[in-house]
Amino acid sequence: MPKIRTNRGEVFDAHNESILQVLRKNGIYLPASCGGKGVCGRCKIKIKEGTVRTESIDNLSEKEKEEGFVLACLTYCESDLYVDLPEKLITVEDRISKIKAEYIEKFFKDNPELYDPPVKRVSLSLYPPSLEDSRADFESLFHILGKRLNVSPLLAGEISRSLRDANWRIQLAVSESDILHVLQSDERIYGIAIDIGTTTVVLCLVDMEEGKVKNLASCYNSQISYGDDVITRIIFSVENPDGLHILRNSIMNDLNALLETLEKKGKILFGVISGNTTMCHIFWGLNPEHIRVEPYVPIFSRYPIWKAHETLLNIKNSAPLYTLPSVAGFVGGDIVAGVLFSGMYESEEVCLFIDIGTNGEIVLGNREFLLTASTSAGPCFEGSGISCGMRATEGAVESFQYFKDTDSFKVKVIGNRNCRGICGSGMIDILYELYKSEVIDKRGRFVPDSSSHLSRVNDEWRFLINETCYITQSDLDNIIRAKAAIYAGVETLLREVGMDKKDIQKVYIAGGFGEFLDVKKAISIGMIPNLPVEKYSFLGNSSLAGAVMCLLSNELREKAEEIAKGMTYIDLSSSKFFMDEYVASLFIPHTDESKFIRFE
């Protein structure tokens, strides 16, 4: 059997699978936006030694072919190989994602009546059985509780033993319908909030008795290796016999790897799942194939509360898992969570919520109405689909200034490290600065000879930040398409209700890079409405924050259900106005420049 040896020192059996499949099975995830069809050309590797059979080299330049590059998804071993893997793999991040934990804690301090976690500690003291009172253990226990609850046979036996060992005194963790766990006196009740993003995955460990966030962990969603967005992943799940199983195992492996970094994983007694409709379907092993085709119908929009034993999560098997409800096939529970966290659902003022993530969801409204839509913004602002894109973590360019008179630039890198890539806020800065300095034109095309930092590689212009960090013409095209989709979506929702942007009193920006976003520059490139900067506020990971709020309040979980039920979904794919506005927005800032102020 041929073996693959990598420049990182690993050795793997090749079997009869593509190199991409072999690497996936061994926990190495190359970018593969197209799901392994050889279309995107992002899974390039270099064959240093050995013989291979490759099905296509169309996405490689002549120079790359000469140097031994192949597409891993379409290449198979014919002998032992030594391969060079690229530096930019999809790996677990070492920096935790942030949520506004202090806001959540303050919220429940200011609204103590809402603090009502779904799992509570009850302390019971029973009379020992006697000849005069020989009721069954659980008849006595239910009598003291005042209601009958579900309990598994295994846990029932443990409770019976514990009662006798502890002189008929016991502490239990109970939900509305179940007895979940026997508690020791010093044992805490923990819950987990899970945000399953298309690009990233985040866990938040919460002490449900204190109402405090205890720890967080995050990583890239390894499903990226099977496609950048929900559409390519749905296609993968449909076209491959084990596609859904593979995608589900991928997310479960990510979640369990993150759980290993958290303490108390065996004490987690309740979970809240937040994510878009496709991600939640895959999490539960539900086929998402009908979400992709008209009329875009999911299997569930409001999910039953299932138990952890229905999944492969390494937490307490009896733990109930609540999944935030979806609004439509392309507006999921993550947006419902964000609206809940923002508070716009109870505001008298008209608010705009924009989640600048892989899908670019938008909500317009207040306590009277909520209108929502999903735009095909793509994952570029989360670092995917961009040559040197990365999340807003250490080593990412977060801001950029270009000085035309000296043909020089200045970058700010998160963590003050050597720059390894560019995050979303850096991309917006680069687009704005290069346009302002006429290095790119109104269409976002590089102007040859406008800067000494321009270089032509593989028949494509790129702007070099350093030898390994750059932005290409294709990258700029992706960013412009993303910003155009977001702006056109906002304009379409406003038109649906006969409003103007001046009617918007508050704009909430959600997404991983919001805290680094320069609002003036984002306005200037035509990405968000031209409104006073003070109207904008940044929510951070609102999907996760909303999930934590649901983890700590039965009433807020009911409110989330009401929010989802009350939202009106607008299908932009059938809107001529949206398409016209989108095309007009494919320029910097727009074909109608009067809509925007150019900030200097």
Buried (B, 14 or more C-beta within 10 A) or exposed (E): EBBBBBEEEEEBEBEEBBBBBBBBEBEBBBBBBBBBBBBBBBBBBBBEEBEBEBEBBEBBBEEBEEEBBBBBBBBBBEEBBBBBBBEBBBEBBEBBBBBBBEEBBEBBEEEEEBBBBBBBBEEBEBEEBEEEEEBEBBEBBBEEBEEEBEBBEEBBEBBBEBBEEBEBEBBBBBBEEBBBBBBEEEBBBBBBBBBBBBBBBBBBBBBBBEBBBBBBBBBBBBBBBBBBBBBBBBBBBBEBEEBBEBBBBBBBEBBBBBBEBBEBBEBBBBBBBBBBBBBBBBBBBBBBBBBBEEEBEBBBBEBEBBBBBEBBBBBBBBBBBBBBBBBBBBBBBBBBBBBBBBEBBEBEEBBBBBBBBBBBBBBBBBBEEBBBBBBBBBBBBBBBBBBBBBBBBBBBBBBBBBEBEEEEBEBBBBEEEEBBBBBBBBBBBBBBBBBBBEBBBEEBEBBEEBBEBBEEEEEBBBBBBEEEBBBBBBBBBBBBBBBBBBBBBBBBBBBBBEBEBEEBBBBBBBBBBBBBBBBBBBBBBBBBBBBEEEBBEBBBBBBBBBBBBBBBBBEBBEBBBEBBEBBBBBBBEEBEEBBEBBEBBBBBBBEEEEBBEEBE
